Amino acid sequence: MSTGNPRRNVLLAGILLAVTVVPTGVSGTGVALPHIAADLGAQPALLQWVVNGFNLTFAVFSLVAGSVADHLGRRRGLLLGGLIFCAAAILSALAPNLMLLDVGRALAGVGAAIIFACSGALLAITFSGAAAARAFALFGTAAGVGLGLGPTISSAAIAAVGWAGIFWFNAIVIAVAMGLVLASRVHDTRVTGAGRPDYLGAAVFAASLSLVIAGVVQSNTWGWASSGTYAMIVAGVVLFAGFVWWQIHTEHPLLDLTLLRSPRLVGLLAVPVAGAVGFVTLLTYYPTFLTTVWDLGTGVVGLVMLIMTVPVIVGPLIAGALHTRGVPVWLILGGSVALFVVGAALLIPIDTTVSIPSLIFPFALLGLGFGLGVGLVDGQAIGSVPEERSGMVSGLVATVRLGSEAVVVAVFASALSAGVGGRVRDALPASLDPGQRGDIVNKVVTGELDTISGAVDLDALRAAFAEGMVPLLWAIVAVSAVLTVVVVVLLRRNTTPDPDSAHTVTVDIAEHDPLAIPTEEALR
């Protein structure tokens, strides 16, 4: 199927624009937090949820969104997600207080989840063969552009019209993207015989994942030993067990658990988990190291981090080209995870002396490793199941990707606070009272070293921070190495068709021409 069809090209343009703007909400909103605090009030708990609220609902509703794509129709679902995202962005831009802003950000996460789940599924049924490989490579590149350039885009919008600018930007761009989807006049039909959506399963799943992620996030404030942290995580796990039981026994499950019998699909799902461990943690917290230990300014840090994010943009194109030329998927994706091992290992000889050139190679490897998996994983996972399960699997991939990022980043933050905090306390003069020591520890961990006053050796605190990072980098190396083996082994396993496997159904996408004159059912 050629990509030269104008209608399909318009659809692809709309999808690429949408999946470019959505990730800016993940990487770019943090830039606006100081401006938001100055305008709406510096309330740490509410400010934290400006970012975490979006991430949480994005992760929680991704699987539910996959069901929406299959039952409502991928195109209709995409338009619904765009409408929710646009309305939420306008609400966020006009929010008079932090509470309403948090509500807007949470709604934006719901819209974002639907957009991603329906976009991947719509591409899968619109393109096939080499055209599909190119489409998903561009899909991954667009997501990488949004993630990598999110801080830069946000800074420009804030400079132009204030912190609300980033949300007005999101609203305008997503409206244009949905206009292109409408203009393409590409239609698809709902999955026939799918039954009513699994509302109970959706509610239980959303509640379980919300409790687990919220418990991990709140552990930074409450502590891992607090009863509140334990209660939320345990309740989430219990609800998830109930969700699994219900999926096994209901006629029309939200997630067909038999799909997970496929070693190939499980191996593909391990790749975004590895990306959360080996890339997203460092993308989120290495800037704090650069600010605290190397004393680099905000502008310089932004430029340095481009070394890590620019390869994310080109990685999907490289992966698509390699795959088109016959390079095995296990080699591409196994190699992508292995790059996290090498990149993190090269960062371990941490020094307090500024040496930006020493970051170029490891940062480039980390970004390339993440970029190689974006897009290719989605295309391979969706293409490995029957068409009627494409939305479900698209949502599953997004849920695993975003859920693992939310949990891993929160765990990394807690470990960073404990590891660095312990070394900072050892470096502080014994004459300081507990209150002073705690205040200094918090300022070092959050990168506010310049605000520390008194008879404190700042160079010693910088060295303590650097020492505290080393065990975390070793942990990234070890976990990434294990996941490399998992990915390679599972993707190389014999995938001979199994009577009970979803792989036994091969959908000839060419027979499902989305440009054909739509039926009355398709137009409803």
ZAMARGU-4260 file (C-alpha; in steps of 0.2 Angstrom, whole numbers, plus 5000, padded with zeros to 4 digits):
<rodrens>
0) 5000/5000/5000 | 5008/5016/4995 | 5010/5031/5006 | 5007/5042/4990 | 4988/5043/4993
5) 4984/5061/4997 | 4970/5056/5010 | 4982/5045/5019 | 4996/5058/5019 | 4984/5071/5027
10) 4979/5058/5040 | 4997/5054/5044 | 5001/5073/5045 | 4987/5075/5058 | 4992/5060/5068
15) 5011/5066/5068 | 5006/5083/5073 | 4996/5076/5088 | 5009/5064/5094 | 5022/5078/5093
20) 5012/5090/5104 | 5006/5078/5117 | 5023/5073/5124 | 5027/5091/5127 | 5016/5089/5142
25) 5028/5076/5149 | 5044/5085/5147 | 5040/5103/5145 | 5027/5107/5159 | 5041/5107/5172
30) 5049/5122/5164 | 5033/5132/5169 | 5032/5127/5187 | 5042/5142/5194 | 5031/5154/5184
35) 5015/5145/5189 | 5020/5146/5208 | 5024/5164/5207 | 5006/5167/5199 | 4995/5154/5208
40) 5005/5151/5224 | 5019/5140/5229 | 5010/5125/5236 | 5022/5111/5234 | 5010/5097/5235
45) 4998/5105/5222 | 5012/5110/5211 | 5019/5092/5210 | 5003/5086/5203 | 5003/5099/5189
50) 5016/5086/5181 | 5011/5070/5190 | 4992/5072/5187 | 4995/5072/5168 | 5007/5057/5169
55) 4996/5047/5181 | 4980/5049/5170 | 4990/5047/5154 | 4996/5030/5161 | 4980/5024/5169
60) 4969/5028/5154 | 4980/5021/5140 | 4973/5004/5141 | 4955/5010/5143 | 4958/5021/5128
65) 4963/5005/5118 | 4946/4998/5122 | 4938/5014/5116 | 4948/5013/5100 | 4941/4996/5096
70) 4923/4999/5101 | 4920/5017/5096 | 4931/5016/5080 | 4949/5022/5079 | 4945/5038/5070
75) 4931/5043/5081 | 4941/5039/5096 | 4955/5050/5090 | 4944/5065/5087 | 4936/5062/5105
80) 4954/5062/5113 | 4958/5077/5103 | 4943/5086/5109 | 4946/5082/5127 | 4965/5087/5126
85) 4960/5103/5118 | 4947/5107/5131 | 4959/5102/5145 | 4972/5114/5138 | 4960/5129/5138
90) 4955/5125/5155 | 4973/5124/5161 | 4977/5141/5153 | 4962/5149/5161 | 4964/5141/5178
95) 4963/5154/5192 | 4971/5142/5205 | 4982/5127/5207 | 4967/5115/5211 | 4958/5119/5194
100) 4975/5118/5185 | 4978/5101/5192 | 4960/5096/5186 | 4964/5102/5169 | 4981/5093/5168
105) 4973/5077/5173 | 4959/5078/5160 | 4973/5082/5147 | 4981/5065/5152 | 4965/5056/5148
110) 4964/5065/5131 | 4983/5061/5128 | 4980/5043/5132 | 4966/5041/5119 | 4976/5051/5106
115) 4990/5039/5107 | 4980/5023/5108 | 4969/5027/5093 | 4983/5035/5083 | 4994/5019/5083
120) 4979/5008/5079 | 4973/5019/5065 | 4990/5019/5057 | 4990/5000/5058 | 4974/4998/5048
125) 4978/5012/5036 | 4996/5007/5030 | 5004/4990/5027 | 5021/4983/5023 | 5035/4996/5020
130) 5023/5010/5021 | 5018/5005/5038 | 5036/5004/5044 | 5039/5021/5037 | 5023/5028/5046
135) 5028/5020/5063 | 5045/5027/5061 | 5038/5044/5058 | 5026/5041/5073 | 5041/5037/5084
140) 5051/5052/5078 | 5036/5064/5081 | 5035/5058/5099 | 5053/5060/5101 | 5053/5078/5094
145) 5039/5082/5107 | 5048/5074/5121 | 5065/5081/5117 | 5060/5098/5112 | 5046/5100/5125
150) 5057/5111/5137 | 5062/5122/5122 | 5045/5124/5115 | 5038/5128/5133 | 5051/5141/5136
155) 5047/5150/5120 | 5028/5150/5124 | 5031/5156/5141 | 5043/5170/5135 | 5029/5175/5123
160) 5013/5175/5133 | 5018/5169/5151 | 5015/5151/5158 | 4998/5149/5151 | 5007/5150/5134
165) 5011/5132/5134 | 4993/5127/5136 | 4987/5139/5123 | 5000/5131/5111 | 4994/5114/5115
170) 4976/5119/5112 | 4979/5127/5095 | 4991/5113/5088 | 4979/5099/5093 | 4964/5108/5085
175) 4974/5110/5069 | 4979/5091/5070 | 4961/5086/5072 | 4956/5097/5058 | 4968/5087/5047
180) 4961/5071/5053 | 4944/5077/5048 | 4950/5083/5031 | 4958/5067/5027 | 4940/5059/5026
185) 4948/5042/5031 | 4936/5031/5040 | 4936/5015/5049 | 4923/5004/5057 | 4920/4998/5075
190) 4925/4980/5079 | 4910/4969/5075 | 4904/4958/5089 | 4915/4966/5102 | 4901/4968/5114
195) 4899/4982/5126 | 4915/4990/5134 | 4921/4982/5150 | 4917/4997/5161 | 4919/4987/5177
200) 4936/4981/5172 | 4941/4999/5166 | 4936/5006/5183 | 4945/4993/5193 | 4961/4994/5182
205) 4961/5013/5183 | 4959/5013/5202 | 4972/5000/5205 | 4986/5008/5194 | 4981/5026/5201
210) 4984/5019/5219 | 5000/5011/5215 | 5007/5026/5206 | 5001/5039/5218 | 5008/5029/5233
215) 5025/5028/5225 | 5024/5047/5221 | 5018/5051/5238 | 5032/5041/5246 | 5044/5056/5243
220) 5033/5066/5255 | 5027/5053/5267 | 5041/5041/5267 | 5042/5023/5261 | 5039/5017/5279
225) 5023/5027/5282 | 5006/5019/5284 | 4999/5029/5270 | 5011/5024/5257 | 5009/5005/5262
230) 4990/5007/5262 | 4989/5015/5245 | 5001/5002/5237 | 4994/4987/5245 | 4976/4993/5240
235) 4982/4995/5222 | 4990/4978/5221 | 4974/4970/5228 | 4963/4979/5216 | 4974/4974/5202
240) 4973/4955/5207 | 4954/4958/5206 | 4956/4966/5189 | 4965/4950/5183 | 4952/4939/5190
245) 4938/4949/5181 | 4947/4949/5165 | 4948/4930/5165 | 4930/4927/5169 | 4921/4941/5159
250) 4915/4938/5141 | 4922/4954/5134 | 4938/4959/5144 | 4946/4976/5143 | 4963/4966/5141
255) 4963/4949/5133 | 4976/4941/5145 | 4979/4927/5132 | 4989/4939/5122 | 5002/4939/5135
260) 5005/4920/5131 | 5015/4927/5116 | 5034/4928/5121 | 5036/4940/5107 | 5023/4953/5114
265) 5031/4951/5131 | 5048/4954/5124 | 5042/4970/5115 | 5034/4976/5131 | 5050/4974/5140
270) 5058/4988/5129 | 5048/5003/5135 | 5051/4997/5153 | 5070/4997/5149 | 5068/5014/5142
275) 5060/5020/5158 | 5075/5013/5168 | 5089/5018/5157 | 5084/5034/5149 | 5069/5043/5157
280) 5076/5043/5175 | 5092/5052/5168 | 5082/5063/5157 | 5073/5069/5173 | 5086/5070/5186
285) 5103/5072/5177 | 5099/5091/5175 | 5099/5092/5194 | 5116/5085/5194 | 5122/5097/5181
290) 5115/5112/5191 | 5121/5106/5208 | 5138/5098/5205 | 5144/5107/5190 | 5135/5123/5194
295) 5129/5126/5176 | 5115/5139/5172 | 5098/5134/5167 | 5101/5139/5149 | 5117/5129/5148
300) 5109/5114/5156 | 5095/5114/5142 | 5108/5114/5129 | 5118/5100/5136 | 5102/5089/5138
305) 5099/5091/5119 | 5114/5079/5117 | 5103/5066/5125 | 5086/5071/5117 | 5091/5074/5099
310) 5096/5056/5095 | 5078/5052/5101 | 5072/5061/5086 | 5083/5052/5073 | 5082/5035/5082
315) 5065/5029/5075 | 5070/5033/5057 | 5086/5023/5059 | 5076/5008/5067 | 5064/5009/5053
320) 5077/5009/5040 | 5086/4995/5048 | 5070/4985/5049 | 5065/4989/5031 | 5082/4982/5025
325) 5079/4965/5034 | 5089/4968/5051 | 5080/4957/5064 | 5069/4965/5076 | 5077/4956/5091
330) 5094/4964/5085 | 5088/4981/5084 | 5078/4981/5100 | 5090/4971/5110 | 5104/4983/5104
335) 5093/4998/5109 | 5092/4992/5127 | 5111/4987/5127 | 5115/5005/5124 | 5107/5010/5141
340) 5120/4998/5149 | 5135/5006/5140 | 5129/5024/5141 | 5125/5023/5160 | 5142/5014/5163
345) 5151/5028/5154 | 5143/5041/5166 | 5149/5032/5182 | 5167/5040/5183 | 5158/5055/5190
350) 5169/5070/5193 | 5165/5087/5201 | 5175/5096/5188 | 5165/5102/5173 | 5168/5092/5157
355) 5154/5093/5145 | 5163/5084/5131 | 5164/5069/5142 | 5145/5068/5141 | 5143/5068/5123
360) 5146/5050/5119 | 5136/5042/5134 | 5122/5055/5132 | 5121/5051/5113 | 5120/5032/5116
365) 5106/5034/5129 | 5096/5045/5118 | 5099/5033/5103 | 5094/5018/5113 | 5078/5026/5118
370) 5074/5032/5100 | 5077/5015/5092 | 5063/5008/5102 | 5050/5021/5100 | 5039/5018/5085
375) 5046/5001/5081 | 5039/4993/5097 | 5022/5000/5094 | 5021/4994/5076 | 5028/4977/5080
380) 5016/4975/5094 | 5001/4981/5085 | 5005/4971/5070 | 5007/4955/5080 | 4988/4953/5084
385) 4972/4953/5074 | 4965/4969/5068 | 4951/4969/5081 | 4964/4969/5095 | 4975/4983/5088
390) 4967/4996/5099 | 4969/4985/5114 | 4987/4981/5111 | 4991/5000/5107 | 4984/5005/5124
395) 4993/4991/5132 | 5010/4997/5125 | 5006/5015/5130 | 5001/5009/5148 | 5017/4999/5150
400) 5027/5013/5144 | 5019/5027/5154 | 5016/5017/5169 | 5034/5010/5171 | 5040/5028/5168
405) 5029/5035/5182 | 5034/5021/5194 | 5052/5020/5190 | 5055/5039/5190 | 5046/5040/5207
410) 5057/5026/5214 | 5073/5034/5207 | 5068/5050/5215 | 5066/5042/5232 | 5083/5033/5230
415) 5091/5049/5225 | 5085/5058/5240 | 5090/5044/5252 | 5107/5040/5244 | 5112/5058/5241
420) 5104/5064/5257 | 5114/5051/5268 | 5131/5057/5260 | 5126/5075/5262 | 5122/5073/5281
425) 5139/5065/5283 | 5148/5080/5275 | 5139/5093/5286 | 5147/5100/5302 | 5142/5091/5318
430) 5138/5108/5325 | 5122/5110/5315 | 5105/5106/5323 | 5094/5093/5315 | 5082/5106/5308
435) 5097/5115/5299 | 5104/5098/5293 | 5087/5093/5285 | 5085/5110/5277 | 5102/5109/5269
440) 5099/5091/5263 | 5083/5096/5255 | 5091/5110/5246 | 5105/5099/5239 | 5094/5086/5233
445) 5083/5098/5224 | 5097/5107/5216 | 5096/5123/5227 | 5114/5124/5232 | 5116/5142/5229
450) 5103/5146/5242 | 5113/5138/5256 | 5121/5150/5268 | 5132/5149/5283 | 5149/5140/5287
455) 5146/5125/5275 | 5158/5118/5263 | 5149/5119/5246 | 5162/5109/5237 | 5160/5095/5250
460) 5141/5095/5246 | 5144/5094/5228 | 5156/5079/5230 | 5143/5071/5241 | 5130/5073/5228
465) 5141/5065/5215 | 5145/5051/5226 | 5127/5048/5229 | 5124/5046/5210 | 5136/5032/5208
470) 5126/5018/5216 | 5110/5023/5206 | 5120/5023/5189 | 5126/5005/5194 | 5108/5000/5197
475) 5103/5007/5180 | 5117/4997/5172 | 5112/4981/5181 | 5094/4982/5177 | 5097/4987/5159
480) 5108/4972/5157 | 5095/4960/5163 | 5082/4968/5152 | 5094/4966/5137 | 5094/4948/5140
485) 5076/4946/5142 | 5072/4956/5126 | 5084/4946/5115 | 5079/4929/5122 | 5060/4932/5121
490) 5061/4940/5103 | 5072/4927/5096 | 5061/4913/5102 | 5052/4902/5089 | 5036/4910/5085
495) 5028/4895/5076 | 5009/4898/5075 | 5000/4891/5090 | 4982/4887/5089 | 4979/4897/5105
500) 4990/4912/5100 | 4984/4928/5093 | 4997/4926/5080 | 4987/4913/5070 | 4976/4927/5063
505) 4984/4937/5050 | 4975/4953/5044 | 4978/4957/5026 | 4976/4976/5029 | 4976/4979/5010
510) 4958/4971/5010 | 4952/4983/5022 | 4953/4999/5012 | 4950/5014/5024 | 4948/5025/5009
515) 4933/5015/5002 | 4916/5024/5002 | 4911/5022/5020 | 4896/5012/5025 | 4882/5019/5036
520) 4889/5010/5051 | 4906/5018/5048 | 4898/5035/5047 | 4888/5034/5063
</rodrens>
